[in-house]
Amino acid sequence: MYEPIAGGFTVNSNRDMLAIEDIITRYQRDLELLPSLAHNPAILILRVMVRFNIFPRVPELRYFSFQGAKGWSKIKPVLDGAPPTLCRTPLLDAIIAATKVSREVTLGS
């Protein structure tokens, strides 16, 4: 939004659309990746948690197709060959118990 002038620059609020269009033109391919870079890791982690029956239990994710999601091609074969449950530890039990309490409080509110 700045314009060069003699000795410095001035802010011209009428130039913001030109600046936005310039960013979109220069970085279009990168901008299209931003949503997947922001959301895919969390969704893939949820899918792994569902596989091992760890909260949050989102059964719909078992049947959701992750084909094409960056990283899924590496995760899927590992999940397919993994044992049905994780080894239980006191820490994991505490996390599950804490999550169940929080969920019940939230649902009861």
Secondary structure, 3 states (H helix, E strand, C coil): CEEEECCEEEECHHHHHHHHHHHHHHHHHHHHHHHHHHHHHHHHHHHHHHHCCCCCCCHHHHCCCCCCCCCHHHHHHHHHCCCCCCCCCHHHHHHHHHHHHHHHHHHHC
